[in-house]
């Protein structure tokens, strides 16, 4: 454990016996002098917890809490590339402060632009707008696919959401593009197969599709029978 971080946490615990303003000031100072990502995340977590406790007592602090959360999201680095666990926790708390779906979606879009490859946030955004605005979800997924063209989870979500706003032909192009990338996983392959079978009425073509899918599965060591 970092002894400097331990000292800072000890200092903030001492401030617990003083007014909240003293505790917040101690945490602000600790954050401003913390050099490690892990230490910053620990201190920010505590700082935001104290702020939210104060918000329960004084609703006029809502704008301050939101502003501090946004500042935290934009300034605290990740522990490793693509690790957005801490940031998503803060963001989900931030979203709870916005009353309308549109305002929450706006925040998610802004942070999707800021957080490259935050797939967990992207999937949450898609789930939120899939019914009300699937076209926006498709656009966001495609933007992420530009940087991650081989991500089977994104392709699967694009095909799922696309069926709510795109033509069958456009969805078939998505299905074919998805299967042209590697690695391929069982869920995506099965999803594409189900989609193709749903849009194919000729029995001989359906059989050919099934044979093709099992051959493709064997190629990647996927056992479709378990699915």
Secondary structure as the mmCIF struct_conf table of DSSP 4:
data_model
#
loop_
_struct_conf.conf_type_id
_struct_conf.id
_struct_conf.beg_label_comp_id
_struct_conf.beg_label_asym_id
_struct_conf.beg_label_seq_id
_struct_conf.end_label_comp_id
_struct_conf.end_label_asym_id
_struct_conf.end_label_seq_id
HELX_RH_AL_P HELX_RH_AL_P1 UNK A 3 UNK A 14
HELX_RH_3T_P HELX_RH_3T_P1 UNK A 15 UNK A 17
BEND BEND1 UNK A 18 UNK A 18
HELX_RH_AL_P HELX_RH_AL_P2 UNK A 20 UNK A 32
TURN_TY1_P TURN_TY1_P1 UNK A 33 UNK A 33
BEND BEND2 UNK A 36 UNK A 36
HELX_RH_AL_P HELX_RH_AL_P3 UNK A 37 UNK A 57
HELX_RH_3T_P HELX_RH_3T_P2 UNK A 59 UNK A 61
HELX_RH_AL_P HELX_RH_AL_P4 UNK A 62 UNK A 75
BEND BEND3 UNK A 76 UNK A 76
HELX_LH_PP_P HELX_LH_PP_P1 UNK A 77 UNK A 78
BEND BEND4 UNK A 79 UNK A 80
TURN_TY1_P TURN_TY1_P2 UNK A 81 UNK A 82
HELX_RH_AL_P HELX_RH_AL_P5 UNK A 85 UNK A 95
TURN_TY1_P TURN_TY1_P3 UNK A 96 UNK A 97
BEND BEND5 UNK A 100 UNK A 100
HELX_RH_AL_P HELX_RH_AL_P6 UNK A 101 UNK A 114
BEND BEND6 UNK A 115 UNK A 115
TURN_TY1_P TURN_TY1_P4 UNK A 116 UNK A 117
HELX_RH_AL_P HELX_RH_AL_P7 UNK A 119 UNK A 129
TURN_TY1_P TURN_TY1_P5 UNK A 130 UNK A 132
HELX_RH_AL_P HELX_RH_AL_P8 UNK A 134 UNK A 147
TURN_TY1_P TURN_TY1_P6 UNK A 149 UNK A 150
HELX_RH_AL_P HELX_RH_AL_P9 UNK A 152 UNK A 162
TURN_TY1_P TURN_TY1_P7 UNK A 163 UNK A 165
BEND BEND7 UNK A 166 UNK A 166
HELX_RH_AL_P HELX_RH_AL_P10 UNK A 168 UNK A 179
TURN_TY1_P TURN_TY1_P8 UNK A 180 UNK A 180
BEND BEND8 UNK A 181 UNK A 183
HELX_RH_AL_P HELX_RH_AL_P11 UNK A 186 UNK A 198
TURN_TY1_P TURN_TY1_P9 UNK A 199 UNK A 199
HELX_RH_AL_P HELX_RH_AL_P12 UNK A 203 UNK A 219
TURN_TY1_P TURN_TY1_P10 UNK A 220 UNK A 221
HELX_RH_3T_P HELX_RH_3T_P3 UNK A 224 UNK A 226
#
